[in-house]
């Protein structure tokens, strides 16, 4: 007969927790870091070595922390992202 298979992702809760922590840190640095630098604005790019890319998030809505747009830049041989990682 037919049987139902049930799979559990045992690491999912850990990944979600780490993602939430990273989002909190990212938001704090972007919202307050520019003041430390004496800048009007800042953008924080993070390096994802596993995916070979830089990424950042931008707010697209009026409410804090909502409607975020993820921007990724691939680390290719002659890309701007690669040059930024080397400096």
C-alpha positions in Angstrom: 0.0 0.0 0.0 0.9 3.7 0.2 2.7 5.1 3.2 3.3 8.7 4.2 6.8 9.9 4.8 7.4 12.7 7.3 10.7 14.6 7.2 11.8 17.0 9.9 14.4 19.7 9.3 16.1 19.6 12.7 18.3 22.6 11.9 15.6 24.9 10.6 14.9 26.5 14.0 18.6 27.1 14.5 18.8 28.7 11.0 15.8 30.9 11.7 17.2 32.0 15.0 20.6 32.9 13.5 18.8 34.8 10.6 16.8 36.8 13.1 19.9 37.6 15.1 21.7 38.7 12.0 18.8 40.8 10.9 18.8 42.6 14.3 22.5 43.3 14.2 22.3 44.4 10.5 19.4 46.8 11.3 21.2 48.2 14.3 24.5 48.9 12.4 22.7 50.5 9.5 20.5 52.6 11.7 23.2 53.8 14.0 26.6 53.2 12.3 26.5 56.2 10.0 26.5 58.5 13.1 29.8 57.0 14.2 31.3 57.7 10.8 29.8 61.2 10.6 28.0 60.3 7.4 24.6 61.1 6.2 23.8 57.6 5.2 25.4 54.2 5.0 25.0 50.8 3.3 26.3 47.7 4.9 27.4 44.9 2.5 28.0 41.4 4.0 30.2 38.8 2.3 28.7 35.3 1.8 31.7 33.2 1.0 29.5 30.1 0.5 27.5 31.8 -2.3 30.5 34.0 -3.5 28.5 37.2 -3.3 28.1 40.4 -1.4 24.6 41.2 -0.2 22.7 44.0 1.5 19.1 44.9 2.4 17.2 48.1 1.7 14.0 49.2 3.2 11.3 49.9 0.6 8.5 50.8 2.9 7.7 53.5 5.4 7.6 51.1 8.4 10.9 50.3 10.1 12.1 46.7 9.3 9.3 45.9 6.8 9.3 45.5 3.1 13.0 44.9 2.7 14.6 44.4 -0.7 17.6 42.0 -0.8 20.4 43.1 -3.2 23.1 40.7 -4.2 26.3 41.3 -6.1 28.2 38.2 -7.4 31.9 38.0 -6.8 33.1 37.4 -10.3 36.6 37.9 -11.7 36.3 41.5 -12.7 33.3 42.7 -10.8 33.0 45.8 -8.6 32.0 43.5 -5.7 35.3 41.6 -6.1 37.3 44.8 -6.2 35.5 46.0 -3.0 36.4 42.8 -1.2 40.1 43.2 -2.0 40.3 46.7 -0.6 
